[in-house]
Amino acid sequence: MTNFASPIWVLGQVQSRLQFQWPLPTWWFGLIAVVLAITIVTIVKSSHATILQKSTLLTCRLLAMMVLVVMLPGWSLLQEKTGKPKLIVLVDTSLSMEYPDKHSLKPLMPLANWVFDPHGIDPILMLDEAQGDVIVDLVRMELSHAFLNGDLSMSGPAIKDQQQRFPLMGALKGVEDEYDIHLYGVNDVVKPLTYRENGSVDVNADLTVVPRSAIGTGILEVLRRHRGQSMAGIVLLTDGRVNRGASLKQAGEVARQASVPLIIPQVFGRSDAKDFELVQPNAPISVFVDEPAVFEIDVLRHGNLESELQIPFQVSDGESDYVIHAEFQPGKRETQLSMKYVSSEPGPKTLQVEHLSENGDSWGHPAYSYFAKRSHEFQFEVKDDAVNVLLIEESPRFEYRALEDLFQRATNKAGRKKFDVSSVLGSVAPQLAQENPNVYSVIPKDKDWLFGFDVIVIGDVSPQLLNLELQEMLVEYVVQRGGGLAMLAGEQYLPLS
């Protein structure tokens, strides 16, 4: 007897399957197929019936066989209860979570039982006495504890069976009724959190508080650990400070592709401590001698935004230093530093921008100093050589002549040419190509020669001039060499042919 079962639908936590039992051995399928084939051949070769009669008889035989096949097995509908979807709770235990923030008390009232009761504070009484809102200082890790433990202390012994799960007693209380909860702590590593016998969760167990934060990498790691499993989402108890591994943006994109939502309760607030960091550098990777280049980087400030602020920075290129200021108007959170640089010597260069500390300056909380990036180095190459450009055309049409003339006339301030131009013209006479070393009648099948160009511009060329072998070389030129490739379509060949 052979059993067959296939999922039909999944509704909630119940999976329904339609199952049937075949009363005959599997080899009977082959016998039925042979009988069916003989029947079809016999009917088709019959000379005493018309085509209509043959078709009708054949249809009836096939329907009868199908009814027999369907009726033989015993059918049954099975319903099975499936497991709960998993809800991952990822708790940031890095040093920045020890940073205290200022919070308005009223929005925290839904968390009052878990935030203030352990400290014996009555928030309602505080609001009544103030006759308005109250600003309170809370450490970010305390809010994380409020989501998990409530007023339970973590002084009890750790449980022996790490697979045992206790109900959460904090603001996430009750979610285990619908989800299978998995708790992890993360700083620069990811580890499951330790449970205590009283039901509390030890956020800092086995994870030393360190200044390294890899939340993005932590998200990727738990996605890897639970790959192929039903995941309802990932709850992130973090302030979002990342200075190691993958960024939150990268991890969020991977989670989005996996259809796993990220849920991020706010566990950080406002701080009056002035602080800033350098973000989003923008600069060329190469510049030319005597050509001015612009290097930019944004300055993002934290803390009280209501005041006007100037932050001094020292810019150094190894030969000279100067000071610029990032200026913030009241309410402005971000501004940009822009630096111009001109070099008279070729070679690798470094342009450094660094916060210029002044006497008595106090920037941020000590925990933040590990995270705030207050200096940046731009590394780039200063080139003296002209850019090697190859123009590939079937004939010297107007677009080709205009582009070649533009490249030939381009010079820098010192009068040196910016571009060295070579051309491949399919219609040029071979003797003319021999007279001009920068003009070719065919494309040499030499990878080293092709890889010597910085940019290749392909015009209106025929398949004979740019055959499949050369096209594959161009792919390698872009992928391996990293060369620039531009297309300039025409009316005869490209892109029609």
C-alpha positions as CSV (number, residue, x, y, z in Angstrom):
1,M,0.0,0.0,0.0
2,T,1.4,3.4,-1.0
3,N,0.6,6.7,0.9
4,F,0.5,10.1,-0.7
5,A,0.0,13.4,1.0
6,S,0.3,17.0,-0.2
7,P,-0.2,20.3,1.6
8,I,-3.4,22.1,0.6
9,W,-3.4,25.2,2.7
10,V,-2.1,26.7,6.0
11,L,-4.5,28.8,8.1
12,G,-3.2,30.3,11.3
13,Q,-1.3,27.5,13.1
14,V,-3.3,24.6,11.4
15,Q,-2.1,23.0,8.3
16,S,-4.6,20.9,6.2
17,R,-3.5,18.1,4.0
18,L,-5.4,15.9,1.6
19,Q,-4.2,12.3,1.8
20,F,-5.1,9.2,0.0
21,Q,-4.0,5.5,0.2
22,W,-3.4,3.5,-2.9
23,P,-4.5,-0.1,-2.4
24,L,-2.2,-1.6,-5.1
25,P,1.6,-1.8,-5.3
26,T,3.4,1.0,-7.1
27,W,4.2,-1.2,-10.1
28,W,0.5,-1.3,-11.0
29,F,0.9,2.3,-12.3
30,G,3.1,0.9,-15.0
31,L,0.7,-1.9,-15.9
32,I,-2.2,0.6,-16.1
33,A,-0.2,2.8,-18.4
34,V,0.6,-0.2,-20.7
35,V,-3.1,-1.2,-20.9
36,L,-4.0,2.4,-21.6
37,A,-1.4,2.6,-24.4
38,I,-2.6,-0.6,-26.0
39,T,-6.2,0.6,-25.9
40,I,-5.3,3.9,-27.6
41,V,-3.3,2.1,-30.4
42,T,-6.1,-0.4,-31.0
43,I,-8.8,2.3,-31.4
44,V,-6.6,4.4,-33.7
45,K,-5.8,1.5,-36.0
46,S,-9.4,0.3,-36.2
47,S,-10.6,0.5,-39.9
48,H,-14.3,0.0,-39.2
49,A,-14.9,3.4,-37.5
50,T,-14.9,7.0,-38.6
51,I,-12.7,9.6,-37.0
52,L,-15.6,11.0,-35.0
53,Q,-16.4,7.5,-33.7
54,K,-12.8,6.9,-32.8
55,S,-12.5,10.2,-31.0
56,T,-15.7,9.5,-29.0
57,L,-14.7,6.0,-28.1
58,L,-11.2,7.1,-27.1
59,T,-12.5,9.9,-24.9
60,C,-15.0,7.6,-23.1
61,R,-12.2,5.0,-22.4
62,L,-9.9,7.7,-21.0
63,L,-12.6,9.2,-18.8
64,A,-13.5,5.7,-17.5
65,M,-9.8,5.0,-16.7
66,M,-9.5,8.4,-14.9
67,V,-12.6,7.7,-12.8
68,L,-11.2,4.3,-11.9
69,V,-7.8,5.7,-10.8
70,V,-9.5,8.4,-8.7
71,M,-12.0,6.1,-7.0
72,L,-9.6,3.3,-6.1
73,P,-7.7,5.1,-3.3
74,G,-9.1,6.0,0.0
75,W,-9.2,9.8,0.6
76,S,-8.9,11.6,3.9
77,L,-8.4,15.2,5.1
78,L,-5.8,15.6,7.7
79,Q,-5.3,18.7,9.9
80,E,-2.1,19.2,11.8
81,K,-1.1,22.0,14.2
82,T,2.0,23.8,13.1
83,G,4.6,25.5,15.4
84,K,4.5,29.1,16.3
85,P,6.4,31.6,14.2
86,K,9.6,32.7,15.8
87,L,10.0,36.3,17.1
88,I,13.7,37.2,17.6
89,V,14.5,39.8,20.3
90,L,18.0,41.3,19.7
91,V,19.4,43.3,22.7
92,D,22.3,45.7,22.2
93,T,24.7,45.3,25.1
94,S,27.5,47.7,23.8
95,L,28.9,50.5,25.8
96,S,26.7,53.2,24.2
97,M,23.6,51.6,25.8
98,E,25.0,52.8,29.2
99,Y,24.5,56.4,27.9
100,P,21.8,58.3,29.8
101,D,19.2,60.3,27.9
102,K,16.5,62.8,28.8
103,H,13.0,61.6,28.3
104,S,9.6,63.3,28.7
105,L,7.7,61.4,31.4
106,K,4.3,61.4,29.8
107,P,5.2,59.3,26.7
108,L,6.8,56.8,29.1
109,M,3.6,56.2,31.1
110,P,2.8,52.9,29.2
111,L,6.1,51.6,30.5
112,A,5.8,53.1,34.0
113,N,5.2,49.7,35.7
114,W,8.5,48.3,34.4
115,V,10.6,51.5,34.3
116,F,9.8,53.2,37.6
117,D,8.4,50.6,40.0
118,P,11.7,48.8,40.5
119,H,13.1,52.2,41.8
120,G,10.1,52.9,44.0
121,I,9.1,55.9,41.9
122,D,5.5,57.0,41.5
123,P,5.4,58.7,38.1
124,I,1.7,59.8,38.5
125,L,2.7,61.6,41.7
126,M,5.6,63.3,39.9
127,L,3.3,64.6,37.2
128,D,0.8,65.9,39.8
129,E,3.4,67.7,41.8
130,A,4.9,69.3,38.6
131,Q,1.4,70.1,37.2
132,G,2.8,69.4,33.8
133,D,5.4,67.2,32.1
134,V,8.6,66.1,33.8
135,I,12.0,65.4,32.2
136,V,13.7,62.3,33.6
137,D,17.1,60.8,33.0
138,L,17.1,57.1,31.9
139,V,19.9,54.9,30.8
140,R,19.2,53.2,27.6
141,M,19.9,49.7,29.0
142,E,17.2,50.3,31.6
143,L,14.6,50.7,28.9
144,S,15.8,47.4,27.4
145,H,15.3,45.7,30.8
146,A,11.8,47.2,31.0
147,F,10.8,45.4,27.8
148,L,12.1,42.1,29.0
149,N,12.1,41.7,32.8
150,G,9.8,44.3,34.3
151,D,10.5,44.5,38.1
152,L,12.2,41.1,38.3
153,S,15.8,41.1,39.6
154,M,18.4,39.1,37.9
155,S,20.1,37.8,41.1
156,G,18.7,34.3,40.8
157,P,20.7,31.4,39.6
158,A,20.8,30.6,35.9
159,I,18.7,27.7,34.7
160,K,20.5,24.6,33.7
161,D,18.4,23.8,30.6
162,Q,19.1,26.7,28.2
163,Q,16.3,25.5,26.0
164,Q,13.7,26.2,28.7
165,R,11.7,29.3,28.0
166,F,10.1,31.6,30.6
167,P,7.3,34.1,29.9
168,L,8.6,37.6,29.5
169,M,7.6,39.8,32.4
170,G,8.2,43.3,30.9
171,A,6.5,45.3,28.2
172,L,6.7,42.3,25.8
173,K,4.7,40.2,28.3
174,G,2.2,38.0,26.5
175,V,3.8,37.9,23.1
176,E,5.0,34.3,23.8
177,D,1.3,33.2,23.5
178,E,1.5,33.9,19.8
179,Y,5.2,33.5,19.0
180,D,8.2,31.4,19.9
181,I,10.5,33.9,21.5
182,H,14.3,33.7,20.9
183,L,16.5,36.2,22.8
184,Y,20.0,37.2,21.8
185,G,22.5,39.8,23.1
186,V,24.8,41.5,20.7
187,N,27.8,43.8,20.9
188,D,30.6,42.6,18.7
189,V,29.4,39.0,19.0
190,V,25.9,37.4,19.1
191,K,25.0,35.1,22.0
192,P,21.7,33.7,23.4
193,L,20.7,35.5,26.6
194,T,20.8,33.6,29.9
195,Y,17.5,32.8,31.7
196,R,17.2,32.9,35.5
197,E,15.1,30.5,37.6
198,N,12.9,33.4,38.6
199,G,12.0,34.0,35.0
200,S,14.1,37.0,34.4
201,V,16.5,37.5,31.5
202,D,20.1,38.4,32.1
203,V,20.9,40.9,29.4
204,N,24.6,41.2,30.2
205,A,25.3,37.5,30.9
206,D,28.3,36.1,29.0
207,L,28.6,39.5,27.1
208,T,31.1,41.9,28.5
209,V,30.0,45.5,27.9
210,V,32.4,46.7,25.2
211,P,32.7,49.8,23.0
212,R,32.2,47.7,19.9
213,S,28.8,47.5,18.3
214,A,27.9,45.3,15.4
215,I,24.1,45.4,15.3
216,G,23.9,45.0,11.5
217,T,26.1,41.9,11.6
218,G,24.0,40.6,14.5
219,I,20.8,40.9,12.4
220,L,22.5,39.0,9.6
221,E,23.7,36.3,12.0
222,V,20.3,35.6,13.5
223,L,18.8,35.5,10.0
224,R,21.4,32.9,9.1
225,R,20.7,30.9,12.3
226,H,17.0,30.8,11.6
227,R,17.2,30.4,7.8
228,G,14.3,28.4,6.4
229,Q,12.2,28.9,9.6
230,S,9.0,30.9,10.0
231,M,10.0,34.3,11.4
232,A,7.5,36.8,12.5
233,G,10.1,39.6,12.9
234,I,13.1,40.9,14.7
235,V,12.7,43.2,17.7
236,L,15.8,45.4,18.1
237,L,16.4,47.0,21.5
238,T,19.2,49.3,20.4
239,D,20.2,52.9,20.1
240,G,21.4,52.3,16.5
241,R,25.0,53.1,17.1
242,V,27.1,50.8,14.8
243,N,30.9,50.9,14.5
244,R,31.7,47.4,13.4
245,G,30.6,45.1,10.5
246,A,27.6,45.5,8.3
247,S,25.5,48.7,8.6
248,L,21.9,48.8,9.7
249,K,20.9,49.8,6.2
250,Q,22.6,46.7,4.7
251,A,21.1,44.4,7.3
252,G,17.7,45.9,6.8
253,E,17.8,45.3,3.1
254,V,18.7,41.6,3.6
255,A,15.8,41.3,6.2
256,R,13.5,43.0,3.7
257,Q,14.4,40.5,1.0
258,A,13.7,37.7,3.5
259,S,10.3,39.3,4.3
260,V,11.3,39.6,8.0
261,P,10.2,42.9,9.5
262,L,12.4,44.9,11.9
263,I,10.7,46.3,14.9
264,I,12.7,49.0,16.7
265,P,11.2,50.4,20.0
266,Q,12.7,53.7,21.0
267,V,15.1,53.1,23.8
268,F,17.0,56.4,23.5
269,G,16.0,60.0,24.1
270,R,17.5,63.5,24.0
271,S,20.8,64.5,25.5
272,D,22.0,68.0,26.3
273,A,25.6,66.9,26.0
274,K,27.0,68.4,22.8
275,D,28.4,65.8,20.5
276,F,29.0,65.3,16.8
277,E,30.4,62.9,14.2
278,L,31.7,63.0,10.7
279,V,29.5,61.0,8.2
280,Q,29.0,60.5,4.4
281,P,32.4,61.4,3.0
282,N,32.4,62.3,-0.7
283,A,35.6,62.6,-2.7
284,P,37.2,61.6,-6.0
285,I,39.6,58.6,-6.0
286,S,41.9,60.3,-8.4
287,V,42.7,63.8,-9.4
288,F,45.1,65.5,-11.9
289,V,48.1,67.6,-11.2
290,D,47.3,71.3,-10.9
291,E,43.6,70.5,-11.1
292,P,41.5,71.7,-8.1
293,A,39.5,68.9,-6.5
294,V,36.7,69.2,-3.9
295,F,36.5,66.9,-0.9
296,E,33.3,67.0,1.2
297,I,32.1,65.4,4.4
298,D,29.0,66.0,6.5
299,V,29.1,66.9,10.2
300,L,26.1,65.5,12.2
301,R,25.6,66.9,15.7
302,H,23.8,65.3,18.6
303,G,22.3,66.7,21.8
304,N,20.7,70.1,22.2
305,L,20.0,71.5,18.8
306,E,18.5,74.8,20.1
307,S,21.9,76.6,20.3
308,E,24.2,78.1,17.7
309,L,27.4,76.1,17.4
310,Q,30.8,76.3,15.7
311,I,33.1,73.2,15.6
312,P,36.7,73.8,14.5
313,F,38.5,71.3,12.3
314,Q,42.1,71.1,11.2
315,V,42.7,70.1,7.6
316,S,46.2,68.7,6.7
317,D,47.6,67.4,3.5
318,G,51.1,66.6,4.8
319,E,52.5,69.9,3.6
320,S,50.3,72.6,5.0
321,D,47.6,72.9,7.6
322,Y,44.6,75.2,8.0
323,V,41.5,75.5,10.1
324,I,37.8,75.4,8.9
325,H,34.6,75.5,11.0
326,A,31.4,73.6,10.8
327,E,28.7,76.1,11.6
328,F,25.3,75.2,13.0
329,Q,22.3,77.5,13.3
330,P,19.7,76.9,16.0
331,G,17.7,73.8,15.0
332,K,20.1,72.7,12.4
333,R,21.3,69.1,12.9
334,E,23.7,68.7,9.9
335,T,26.1,70.8,7.9
336,Q,28.9,70.1,5.4
337,L,32.6,70.7,5.3
338,S,34.0,71.4,1.9
339,M,37.7,71.4,1.2
340,K,39.5,72.3,-2.1
341,Y,42.8,70.7,-2.8
342,V,45.4,71.2,-5.6
343,S,48.6,69.2,-5.9
344,S,51.6,70.0,-8.1
345,E,53.1,66.6,-7.6
346,P,51.8,63.2,-8.7
347,G,51.5,60.2,-6.5
348,P,49.3,58.8,-3.6
349,K,48.0,61.5,-1.3
350,T,46.2,61.8,2.0
351,L,44.0,64.7,3.1
352,Q,43.1,64.5,6.8
353,V,40.3,66.4,8.5
354,E,40.3,66.2,12.3
355,H,38.4,67.9,15.1
356,L,40.5,70.6,16.7
357,S,40.1,70.3,20.4
358,E,40.1,73.5,22.4
359,N,40.8,74.0,26.1
360,G,37.9,73.2,28.2
361,D,36.0,71.4,25.5
362,S,33.7,68.6,26.6
363,W,32.2,66.5,24.0
364,G,29.5,63.9,24.8
365,H,29.4,61.0,27.2
366,P,32.5,58.8,27.6
367,A,30.5,55.9,26.1
368,Y,30.0,58.0,23.0
369,S,33.6,58.8,22.4
370,Y,34.1,55.2,21.1
371,F,31.4,55.7,18.5
372,A,31.6,59.3,17.3
373,K,33.9,59.5,14.3
374,R,35.6,62.9,14.8
375,S,38.3,62.5,12.1
376,H,38.6,61.2,8.5
377,E,41.3,60.6,6.0
378,F,40.7,61.0,2.3
379,Q,43.1,58.8,0.3
380,F,43.4,59.4,-3.4
381,E,45.9,59.3,-6.3
382,V,47.2,62.4,-8.0
383,K,47.9,61.7,-11.7
384,D,50.2,63.5,-14.1
385,D,49.5,61.2,-17.1
386,A,46.7,61.9,-19.5
387,V,43.7,59.6,-19.6
388,N,44.0,57.0,-22.4
389,V,40.9,57.0,-24.5
390,L,40.1,54.5,-27.4
391,L,37.4,55.5,-29.9
392,I,36.0,52.6,-32.0
393,E,34.0,53.7,-35.1
394,E,33.1,52.2,-38.5
395,S,33.6,55.5,-40.2
396,P,34.6,59.1,-39.2
397,R,31.1,60.4,-38.8
398,F,30.3,63.8,-37.3
399,E,29.9,62.5,-33.7
400,Y,33.3,60.8,-33.8
401,R,35.0,63.9,-35.2
402,A,33.4,66.2,-32.6
403,L,34.3,63.9,-29.7
404,E,37.8,63.4,-30.9
405,D,38.3,67.2,-31.3
406,L,36.9,67.7,-27.8
407,F,39.4,65.3,-26.3
408,Q,42.3,66.7,-28.2
409,R,41.7,70.3,-27.1
410,A,41.2,69.5,-23.4
411,T,44.1,70.8,-21.3
412,N,44.8,71.6,-17.7
413,K,45.9,74.9,-16.3
414,A,49.5,74.0,-17.0
415,G,48.7,73.4,-20.7
416,R,49.2,69.7,-20.5
417,K,46.8,67.4,-22.4
418,K,44.1,65.7,-20.4
419,F,43.5,62.9,-22.9
420,D,45.6,60.7,-25.2
421,V,43.3,59.6,-27.9
422,S,43.6,56.5,-30.1
423,S,41.1,55.4,-32.8
424,V,39.9,52.3,-34.6
425,L,38.2,53.1,-37.9
426,G,36.8,50.1,-39.8
427,S,36.7,52.1,-43.1
428,V,40.2,53.6,-42.9
429,A,42.7,52.4,-45.5
430,P,45.5,50.2,-44.0
431,Q,48.2,52.4,-45.4
432,L,46.7,55.4,-43.6
433,A,46.6,53.5,-40.3
434,Q,50.3,52.6,-40.8
435,E,51.2,56.3,-41.2
436,N,49.4,57.3,-38.0
437,P,50.4,55.3,-34.9
438,N,47.2,56.3,-33.1
439,V,44.8,55.1,-35.8
440,Y,44.0,51.4,-36.4
441,S,41.9,49.7,-39.1
442,V,41.1,46.7,-36.9
443,I,41.0,46.1,-33.2
444,P,44.1,44.2,-32.2
445,K,43.3,40.9,-30.5
446,D,45.7,41.8,-27.7
447,K,44.2,41.9,-24.2
448,D,47.2,43.8,-22.8
449,W,46.8,46.5,-25.5
450,L,43.1,46.8,-24.8
451,F,43.6,46.9,-21.0
452,G,46.0,49.8,-21.4
453,F,43.1,52.2,-22.0
454,D,41.3,54.0,-19.2
455,V,38.1,54.6,-21.3
456,I,36.7,52.9,-24.4
457,V,34.0,54.6,-26.5
458,I,32.2,52.3,-28.9
459,G,30.4,54.0,-31.7
460,D,28.3,52.9,-34.7
461,V,30.4,49.7,-35.4
462,S,29.5,46.6,-37.5
463,P,29.6,43.1,-36.1
464,Q,32.5,42.3,-38.4
465,L,34.6,45.0,-36.7
466,L,33.5,44.1,-33.2
467,N,33.1,40.3,-33.3
468,L,32.1,38.0,-30.4
469,E,35.7,37.4,-29.3
470,L,36.3,41.1,-29.0
471,Q,33.0,41.6,-27.1
472,E,34.1,39.0,-24.6
473,M,37.4,40.9,-24.2
474,L,35.4,44.0,-23.5
475,V,33.5,42.3,-20.8
476,E,36.8,41.2,-19.1
477,Y,38.0,44.8,-19.6
478,V,35.2,46.1,-17.5
479,V,34.9,43.3,-15.0
480,Q,38.6,42.6,-14.4
481,R,40.4,45.8,-15.3
482,G,37.6,48.1,-14.1
483,G,37.8,50.2,-17.3
484,G,35.2,52.7,-18.4
485,L,33.0,51.7,-21.3
486,A,30.7,54.1,-23.2
487,M,28.3,53.5,-26.1
488,L,27.6,56.1,-28.8
489,A,24.8,54.6,-31.0
490,G,24.3,55.3,-34.7
491,E,22.0,54.8,-37.6
492,Q,23.7,51.9,-39.4
493,Y,24.8,49.2,-37.0
494,L,24.6,50.0,-33.3
495,P,22.2,49.0,-31.7
496,L,20.3,47.6,-34.7
497,S,22.8,44.9,-35.5
